Amino acid sequence: MLYIDIDKENALVTISPRSALERGDFVNLVEEVDPLIEEKGALSGLIINAEHFPGWHDFGSLLAHLKFVEDHHRKIKKVAIVSDSAVLGILPKITDHFVAADVRHFDQDQLDAAKAWCLED
């Protein structure tokens, strides 16, 4: 399950995975964020708030995740990864090569700093 919190005023979306990611999580995410992107032109930020990376339920879930990234990375200005997970901590270095958004890692106790960074011009 993927918990989605949307700050419409600031075009800021926070997602928090609660268990292995499923294809339906990304269907729901698209349904939630696409109208906001349509209204605002882009998201100022996407915050991934995850104590650890729960993985994917199955291969179809991984493909849905990759499709979401492919379809949305140019419509999101910043991605903040808030986690103490070593796996998630290295994502900014990996994604730098194929994601248009500026991606930065924050420790789990820095959620407020991540939000502030996403809202900076």
C-alpha positions as CSV (number, residue, x, y, z in Angstrom):
1,M,0.0,0.0,0.0
2,L,1.2,3.5,-0.9
3,Y,-0.1,6.4,1.3
4,I,-0.4,9.6,-0.8
5,D,-0.6,13.1,0.8
6,I,-1.2,16.0,-1.5
7,D,-0.5,19.7,-0.7
8,K,-2.5,21.3,-3.6
9,E,-1.5,24.8,-2.8
10,N,2.2,24.1,-3.1
11,A,1.9,21.3,-5.7
12,L,3.8,19.0,-3.3
13,V,3.1,15.3,-3.1
14,T,4.4,13.0,-0.3
15,I,4.2,9.3,-0.8
16,S,4.9,6.8,1.9
17,P,5.1,3.1,1.1
18,R,3.6,0.9,3.8
19,S,4.2,-2.5,2.1
20,A,5.5,-4.0,-1.1
21,L,4.5,-1.7,-4.0
22,E,1.7,-3.0,-6.2
23,R,0.6,-2.0,-9.7
24,G,-2.6,-0.5,-8.2
25,D,-0.5,1.9,-6.1
26,F,0.8,3.5,-9.3
27,V,-2.6,3.6,-10.9
28,N,-3.9,5.5,-7.8
29,L,-0.8,7.8,-7.8
30,V,-1.4,8.8,-11.4
31,E,-5.1,9.4,-10.7
32,E,-4.1,11.7,-7.8
33,V,-1.2,13.6,-9.3
34,D,-2.2,14.0,-12.9
35,P,-5.0,16.5,-12.2
36,L,-2.7,18.6,-10.0
37,I,0.0,18.6,-12.7
38,E,-2.6,19.6,-15.3
39,E,-3.7,22.5,-13.0
40,K,-0.2,23.7,-11.9
41,G,1.9,22.7,-14.9
42,A,4.2,20.6,-12.8
43,L,4.8,19.4,-9.3
44,S,7.1,21.5,-7.2
45,G,8.2,18.3,-5.5
46,L,7.6,14.7,-4.8
47,I,8.7,13.4,-1.4
48,I,9.3,9.7,-0.9
49,N,9.1,9.2,2.8
50,A,10.2,5.6,3.5
51,E,11.8,4.2,6.5
52,H,13.0,1.3,4.3
53,F,12.4,0.2,0.7
54,P,9.6,-2.4,0.7
55,G,10.3,-3.7,-2.8
56,W,7.6,-4.6,-5.4
57,H,4.8,-7.2,-5.1
58,D,5.6,-8.6,-8.5
59,F,7.3,-7.9,-11.8
60,G,4.1,-6.1,-13.0
61,S,4.4,-3.7,-10.1
62,L,8.0,-2.9,-11.0
63,L,7.0,-2.2,-14.6
64,A,4.2,0.1,-13.4
65,H,6.7,2.0,-11.2
66,L,9.1,2.4,-14.2
67,K,6.2,3.6,-16.4
68,F,5.2,6.2,-13.7
69,V,8.8,7.5,-13.6
70,E,9.1,7.6,-17.5
71,D,5.8,9.4,-17.8
72,H,6.3,11.9,-15.0
73,H,10.0,12.7,-14.4
74,R,9.8,15.8,-16.6
75,K,6.7,17.1,-14.7
76,I,8.3,17.0,-11.3
77,K,10.9,19.6,-10.4
78,K,12.4,18.0,-7.3
79,V,12.3,14.6,-5.7
80,A,13.3,14.3,-2.0
81,I,14.0,10.8,-0.7
82,V,13.5,10.8,3.1
83,S,15.0,7.6,4.5
84,D,17.7,6.1,6.5
85,S,17.8,3.1,4.1
86,A,21.2,2.7,2.4
87,V,19.5,1.5,-0.7
88,L,17.3,4.6,-1.0
89,G,20.2,6.8,0.0
90,I,22.1,6.0,-3.2
91,L,19.2,6.7,-5.5
92,P,20.1,10.3,-6.3
93,K,23.4,9.2,-7.8
94,I,21.7,6.5,-9.9
95,T,18.7,8.6,-11.1
96,D,20.9,11.6,-12.0
97,H,21.6,9.8,-15.3
98,F,18.0,9.4,-16.5
99,V,15.6,11.6,-14.5
100,A,15.1,15.2,-15.3
101,A,14.0,16.1,-11.7
102,D,16.6,17.2,-9.2
103,V,16.8,14.3,-6.7
104,R,18.2,14.6,-3.2
105,H,18.4,12.3,-0.2
106,F,17.5,13.4,3.4
107,D,17.8,11.4,6.6
108,Q,14.5,10.1,8.1
109,D,14.4,12.8,10.7
110,Q,14.7,15.6,8.0
111,L,11.2,15.5,6.5
112,D,10.7,19.3,7.2
113,A,14.0,20.1,5.5
114,A,13.0,18.0,2.5
115,K,9.7,19.9,2.3
116,A,11.5,23.2,2.5
117,W,14.0,22.2,-0.2
118,C,11.2,21.1,-2.6
119,L,9.5,24.5,-2.2
120,E,12.7,26.5,-2.8
121,D,13.0,28.3,-6.2
